[in-house]
Amino acid sequence: MKYFTPFLLALSLAVPAYCARPLEIYFIDTEGGQSTLIVGPSGESLLIDTGWSGRNGRDLNRILAAAKAAKIKRIDTLLITHFHADHAGGILPLAEKFPVGRILDHGKNSETDRAAVIVNDDYQKALAITKREAVKAGDTIPLKGLNIKVVASDEQSIAGGGTANALCATQKGGDYLATGENARSVGLVIEFGKFHFIDLGDLVFNGQMRLACPNILLPKADVYLTTHHGGDDIPQALVYAVAPRVAIMNNGAKKGGTKVAWEMLKTSPGLEDIWQLHYSVANGIDGNSPDTYLANTDENCEGKYLKVTAEATGAFTVVNSRNKYTKSYPAK
């Protein structure tokens, strides 16, 4: 039998019980929108975006199903990357059905068209239920056991430091004058020990370039959620810089997940796999991952999710909830 001195006993009791728990990330199918549920080692939760509204409660029910699988009773923090209907549309149904601690966003909605007015109206109603704060580039989002850094928000990015990116000189394409809500997307880097997850929302080409050129301001990614649903506007200079081991596309059957993005990702240094929330109808077999890596294969689907479970060592696994296919990625 071991005996503890009072000091050692106090020290042992002070060690957080959540240290040994993994990080869980649920990539919820909102059919070309985004909703990503993160449950930290402490059990605290962060939901990034809420998908679409309406559709007979489709996206709400899928979020609630993920919350049930994660065994959480509330969303501690809800982050809205930007005010487009495929990312923020479902905020009111969620706030009415499930406890939400607080809402974070980039600030005021910059758009005023009909769709923006609808999102705004629902957003204001949701704010009557819970509180709201704006975040800026360089902020951190408190979630016990995780380091969550805001790297972009409201057309501003983190600055300074980093290493030179040789690909910047040859990078072509993109609209460097793009504005609107996509340009204001909140982008995050989530760090759990040696594990890194990057989610830049729908950040436009020029916003992504600011994070990669002339210097690389982001870490290497173990898991990278493809920006803008895997659209054509992802700079090679950024993807090659973060060199993800696994890329996850939150595409729909007929939205995002373009062949241009898919083929560029496949050539990224260090890439091991691309997992997709949907089979991309336009790409055909040669522009999609194998069946085992597809959460949903039919256009009219059940909305299955992908789940990442990560350890602080950097090791992680990905599980496809449709076919239970599981792949482990050892720490490097």
Secondary structure, 3 states (H helix, E strand, C coil): CCCCCHHHHHHHHHCCHHHHCCEEEEECCCCCCCCEEEECCCCCEEEECCCCCCHHHHHHHHHHHHHHHHCCCCEEEEECCCCCHHHHCCHHHHHHHCCEEEEEECCCCCCCCHHHHHHHHHHHHHHCCCEEEECCCCCEEEECCEEEEEEEECCEECCCCCEECHHHHCCCCCCCCCCCCHHHCCEEEEEECCEEEEECCCCCHHHHHHHHCCEECCCCCCEEECHHHCCCCCCHHHHHHHCCCEEEECCECCECCCHHHHHHHHCCCCCCEEEECCCCHHHCHHHCCCHHHECCCCCCCCCCCEEEEECCCCCEEEEECCCCCEEEECCC
